[in-house]
Amino acid sequence: MVPHSQLIEAEEDKPKLAVWKFTSCDGCQLSLLDCEDELLLLAREVEIAYFMEASSKVEEGPYDISLVEGSITTPNDVERIQEVRRQSRFLVSIGACATAGGIQSLRNFADVSEFISVVYAEPDYIETLKDSTPISAHVPVDFELQGCPINKLQLLEVISAFLNQRAPQVSAHSVCIECKLKGNVCVWVAHGTPCMGPVTHAGCGALCPSYNRGCYACYGPKENPNNESLCHWWAEKLGADKATIIENVRNYNALADHFKKIGEEWGKDKKRTS
């Protein structure tokens, strides 16, 4: 039998993993818990030092890897993320909220004070920032893993990469490639259904097109997307109006650079299809 002192020493030698939540729905943290059998293997390699979604156990930092879910929406969030960054050797933002502001960043294009007055009975008690912003707007981020929610296998790859001091091998191709691999009939070509697949990062397994629906860009922009061409085809060939196009590029990843830029261009250009 291994002496208890040796077990403690072995635990202390493991890299420390922390999982943090900011403004979000918890879906990306649940993706880690959904790893099930793989999570047991992960627990052999790292000490899960802070993960309030899974355990009340709290180990003090510093931490070797911090996974951060959620966007920054309050003054307290700003202070917390700076402290998380100070305690973390590597910081990985996970999910659409953390990497691109998430659904809540849609408020950036409207008057948040008006929303507060409608939703809350006592608006004076609400303390919030004017904008919802991704983690990278406030602190340096070592890697961004896109998705709403993230792909658990991609997450395990990212953790493994940092543990082994190598670059994460996360595919940068589009959802269209996933459709081809699954043998899906293209909903755009076959049915004239508007689809964000050509400009969207892979990871969902082409979930929506597999059920004859257009892609909603849950995984954000792929590497070097041709958004202008996609929006042109939506307008000219599929008859989509400007409002529909803007709504789709601003959906889950409104502040992702490629989507934000094309949304602003279409929002300002009065010559676009209306």
C-alpha positions in Angstrom: 0.0 0.0 0.0 1.3 3.5 -0.9 1.9 5.6 2.2 -0.6 8.5 2.7 2.3 11.0 2.6 3.4 9.8 -0.8 -0.2 10.2 -2.1 -0.3 13.8 -0.9 3.1 14.5 -2.5 1.9 13.0 -5.8 -1.2 15.2 -5.7 0.9 18.3 -5.0 3.1 17.5 -8.0 0.1 17.6 -10.4 -0.5 20.7 -12.5 -3.4 22.8 -11.0 -6.5 23.3 -13.2 -9.1 26.0 -12.4 -12.4 26.6 -14.1 -13.9 30.1 -13.7 -17.4 31.4 -14.5 -18.3 34.9 -15.6 -21.5 36.1 -17.3 -22.8 32.9 -19.1 -25.2 30.0 -19.0 -22.7 27.4 -17.6 -23.1 25.3 -20.8 -19.3 25.2 -21.5 -18.5 24.2 -18.0 -21.0 21.4 -18.3 -19.2 20.3 -21.5 -16.2 19.5 -19.3 -18.4 17.5 -16.9 -19.9 15.7 -19.9 -16.5 14.2 -20.6 -17.4 11.5 -18.1 -14.9 8.7 -18.6 -12.3 11.1 -20.0 -12.8 13.4 -17.0 -11.6 10.5 -14.7 -8.5 10.2 -16.9 -8.0 14.0 -16.7 -8.2 13.9 -12.9 -5.2 11.5 -12.9 -3.1 14.1 -14.8 -4.2 17.3 -13.1 -5.4 18.5 -9.7 -8.8 20.1 -10.2 -8.1 22.9 -7.8 -11.1 25.2 -8.4 -14.3 24.3 -10.2 -17.4 25.5 -8.4 -19.7 23.8 -10.9 -18.4 20.4 -9.8 -17.1 20.8 -6.3 -17.0 23.2 -3.3 -13.3 22.3 -2.9 -11.1 25.3 -3.3 -7.3 25.2 -3.6 -5.4 28.4 -3.5 -3.5 29.5 -6.6 -1.4 30.0 -8.5 -2.9 27.7 -11.2 -1.2 26.1 -14.2 -4.2 26.3 -16.4 -7.3 28.4 -16.0 -10.4 27.8 -18.2 -12.6 30.9 -18.3 -16.3 30.8 -19.3 -18.4 33.9 -19.8 -18.2 37.5 -20.8 -17.3 40.6 -18.8 -20.4 42.6 -18.0 -20.0 44.2 -14.5 -17.3 46.3 -12.8 -16.7 43.3 -10.5 -16.1 41.1 -13.5 -13.2 43.3 -14.6 -11.5 43.1 -11.2 -12.0 39.3 -11.0 -10.6 38.5 -14.5 -7.5 40.5 -13.8 -7.0 38.6 -10.6 -7.6 35.3 -12.4 -5.0 36.3 -15.0 -2.4 37.1 -12.2 -2.9 33.7 -10.7 -2.8 31.7 -14.0 0.2 30.4 -15.9 -2.0 29.7 -18.9 -5.5 31.2 -19.5 -7.9 29.7 -22.0 -11.2 31.4 -22.8 -13.9 28.8 -23.6 -17.1 29.3 -25.5 -18.8 32.1 -27.4 -19.4 34.3 -24.4 -15.7 34.3 -23.4 -14.3 34.5 -26.9 -16.8 36.9 -28.6 -19.1 38.4 -26.0 -21.9 35.8 -26.5 -25.6 36.4 -26.9 -25.5 39.1 -24.1 -23.2 41.2 -26.3 -26.2 42.0 -28.5 -27.0 44.7 -26.0 -23.9 46.6 -27.2 -26.0 47.5 -30.3 -28.8 49.0 -28.2 -29.5 51.0 -25.0 -28.8 48.7 -22.1 -30.4 51.1 -19.6 -33.7 50.7 -21.5 -33.4 47.0 -21.2 -32.8 47.2 -17.4 -35.8 49.5 -16.9 -38.1 47.0 -18.7 -36.7 43.8 -17.1 -36.1 44.8 -13.5 -38.6 46.1 -11.0 -35.8 48.0 -9.1 -33.3 49.1 -11.8 -31.3 51.1 -9.2 -30.0 47.9 -7.8 -28.4 46.7 -11.1 -24.8 47.5 -11.6 -23.6 46.7 -15.1 -21.2 47.9 -17.8 -22.6 49.5 -20.9 -21.1 46.8 -23.1 -20.6 43.0 -22.7 -17.0 42.1 -23.8 -14.9 39.0 -24.3 -12.1 38.0 -21.9 -9.4 39.1 -24.4 -10.6 42.7 -24.2 -9.3 42.9 -20.6 -6.4 40.5 -20.2 -4.0 38.5 -22.4 -5.5 35.1 -23.4 -3.2 32.1 -24.3 -5.9 30.3 -26.4 -9.5 30.9 -27.4 -11.8 27.8 -27.9 -14.9 28.7 -29.8 -18.4 27.2 -29.5 -21.8 27.5 -28.0 -21.3 25.3 -26.2 -17.7 24.1 -26.8 -16.8 20.7 -28.2 -15.7 18.5 -25.2 -13.1 16.7 -27.3 -11.6 19.9 -28.5 -11.4 21.0 -24.9 -9.6 17.9 -23.9 -7.1 18.5 -26.8 -6.4 22.0 -25.6 -5.8 20.9 -22.0 -3.6 18.0 -23.2 -1.6 20.4 -25.4 -0.8 22.8 -22.6 0.1 20.0 -20.3 2.5 18.7 -22.9 3.9 22.1 -23.9 2.7 22.0 -27.5 0.3 24.0 -29.7 -3.4 22.8 -29.6 -4.4 20.9 -32.7 -8.0 22.3 -33.2 -9.2 22.2 -36.8 -9.7 25.6 -38.4 -11.9 24.5 -41.3 -15.5 25.3 -41.9 -18.8 23.5 -41.0 -19.1 22.7 -44.7 -16.2 20.3 -44.4 -18.1 18.5 -41.6 -21.2 18.3 -43.8 -19.1 16.7 -46.5 -17.6 14.2 -44.0 -21.1 13.2 -42.9 -22.4 12.9 -46.4 -25.0 15.7 -45.9 -26.8 17.2 -48.8 -26.1 20.9 -48.9 -29.1 22.7 -47.6 -28.1 25.9 -49.4 -27.6 24.3 -52.8 -30.5 21.8 -52.6 -33.1 23.8 -50.8 -32.0 27.4 -51.0 -31.7 27.6 -47.2 -29.5 30.5 -45.9 -26.6 28.8 -44.1 -23.6 30.3 -42.2 -21.7 27.0 -42.7 -19.2 28.4 -45.3 -17.8 30.9 -42.8 -18.3 29.1 -39.5 -15.6 27.2 -37.5 -16.0 23.5 -37.3 -16.7 21.7 -34.0 -20.5 21.0 -33.8 -20.4 18.1 -36.3 -22.7 20.0 -38.7 -25.6 19.5 -36.3 -28.1 21.9 -37.8 -27.5 21.0 -41.5 -27.8 17.4 -40.6 -31.5 18.1 -39.8 -32.0 20.2 -42.9 -31.5 23.6 -41.1 -29.0 26.3 -42.0 -26.0 26.7 -39.7 -26.4 29.5 -37.1 -22.7 30.1 -36.6 -22.6 28.8 -33.0 -18.8 28.2 -33.3 -17.9 31.6 -34.6 -15.9 32.5 -37.7 -13.5 30.0 -39.2 -10.0 31.0 -40.3 -10.1 33.7 -43.0 -13.8 33.6 -43.8 -15.1 35.4 -46.9 -18.1 37.0 -45.1 -18.6 39.6 -47.8 -19.1 36.9 -50.5 -21.5 35.0 -48.2 -23.6 38.1 -47.5 -23.7 39.0 -51.2 -25.0 35.5 -52.1 -27.6 35.6 -49.3 -28.9 38.9 -50.6 -28.6 38.4 -54.3 -29.4 34.7 -54.7 -31.5 33.8 -51.7 -33.3 37.1 -51.3 -32.3 37.7 -47.7 -32.9 41.3 -46.5 -30.3 43.4 -44.7 -31.9 42.8 -41.3 -31.7 39.1 -41.6 -28.1 39.2 -42.7 -27.1 41.4 -39.8 -29.0 39.2 -37.3 -27.2 36.1 -38.5 -23.6 37.6 -38.3 -24.4 39.1 -34.9 -26.0 36.0 -33.5 -23.9 34.0 -30.9 -20.6 35.7 -31.8 -21.4 39.3 -32.4 -18.0 40.6 -31.3 -15.9 38.1 -33.1 -13.7 40.3 -35.3 -14.8 39.0 -38.7 -18.5 38.9 -37.8 -18.4 42.3 -36.1 -16.7 44.0 -39.1 -19.2 42.7 -41.7 -22.1 43.5 -39.4 -20.9 47.1 -39.1 -20.4 47.4 -42.9 -23.9 46.1 -43.6 -25.4 48.2 -40.9 -23.9 51.5 -42.2 -24.3 50.9 -46.0 -27.6 52.4 -47.1 -27.2 50.8 -50.5 -27.5 47.3 -49.2 -30.7 45.4 -49.7 -33.3 46.5 -47.3 
